[in-house]
Amino acid sequence: QVQLVESGGGLVQPGGSLRLSCAASTSTFSSYAMNWYRQAPGKERELVATISTGGGRTNYADSVKGRFTISRDDAKNTVYLQMSSLKPEDTAVYYCNAALLVWSYWGQGTQVTVSS
């Protein structure tokens, strides 16, 4: 069982930045591909960014390309999502996900609100 704890959400003005963190409670963190999802009110959960084991490959939703950056620090068992040039439509609960073969674990989510 892997426990994931997100942090770093909050209220930010349009054009601002936030960095989300997700700390994992496993000694095999480096074996997991890590993902960030988000879910806005009344909408389905969507994949925002992914990072491979080792961090060599990343992918982003078209809506966040050029604005968001996913990274990982395997020594700290942590994955990050640096978000910049935030827009009101980025408002959502952001979830961290760890994936390995058939196993998938989720954090409890952190709220990001972009509003003036």
N, C-alpha and C positions, 0 to 999 in steps of 0.2 A: 504494500500500500504506500502510495506517495501522497504526501500532503503538500499543497501549494498555497502560499499566502501572498496575495497581491497587496501592494501599497503604492502610494504616490498620487492617487486620484484627488480630485478637488474641483473647485470653481476657478475658471480662468477666462479672461476676456478674449474675444476674437483676435487672432493674430498672435496670441501668446503661446507659451510652451509648457509642457509637463513631461516628467519622466516617470514612467511606471516601472515598478520592480516586482518580481515574482520569485520568492525564495522557496526552494524545494527541500523537503526533508528526506533525502535519499542519498546514499553514498554512490549510487549508480547514475547520478544526474547526467553525466556526460554521454550516456547511452541513449538518452531520450531526444527525439526531435521536439522542439518547443514551438508553441503557437500562441498567438494572441487573437482572441475573438472579441467581438463586441455585440451588444444587443441594445437597440434603442426601443423606447416604449412603442408597443404595437407592431414591432417588426421582428423578423426572424434573426436569430443569431448569425453573424457573418464572420468569415475568416478575414482577419486584418493583415497578419504577417506571420511568416514561418521562418524558422532557422534550423538548419540541419545539425546533426551531431558534428562537433568540431567547428561549427560556425562557418563552414566554407560556402554554404549556399543559403541565400535568403530569397524570399518572395513576398510580394505585397499586393494587396487589393489595388485596383486601378485608382480608387478614390483616395488613397493615401500615399501613392508613389511620389517620391520627391519631398514628402513632408514628414514621414515617419521612418524611424530606423530601429530595427530589432538587433539586439546583440546578446551575447551570453558570456558569463564568466564561470567556467566549470569549477574553478578553484573555490568559488563562493556559492556554488549551487544556485545560481541566480540568472534569470533572464530579464532583459530590460526592453522597454519600448520608449524610445525618445520621440516625442510628438512635438512638432513645431508648426507654425502657421495654422493654428487650430481654427476650425470653423464651427459655427453653431451645429451643423449637421454631424459633427464628430461627437456630439453629446450622446452618451450611452454608458452602460455598465460594461467594463472591460474585464475579460476573463483570460486567465492563463491556462494553458493546456499542455500536458506532457504526453507524448505518444511514443509507444514502442510496440511494434508488432500488433497484437490484439489488445494490448493494454492502453487505456486512455484515462487520464486523471485531470480533474478540474479544480481550480481555486474557487473561492466564494465570490469573487468579483470585486471591482472597485469602481465607484461612480466618477465619471468625468463629465462635467457640465461646462459648456462653452457659451457664455452669455455676457452681455454688457450690462 
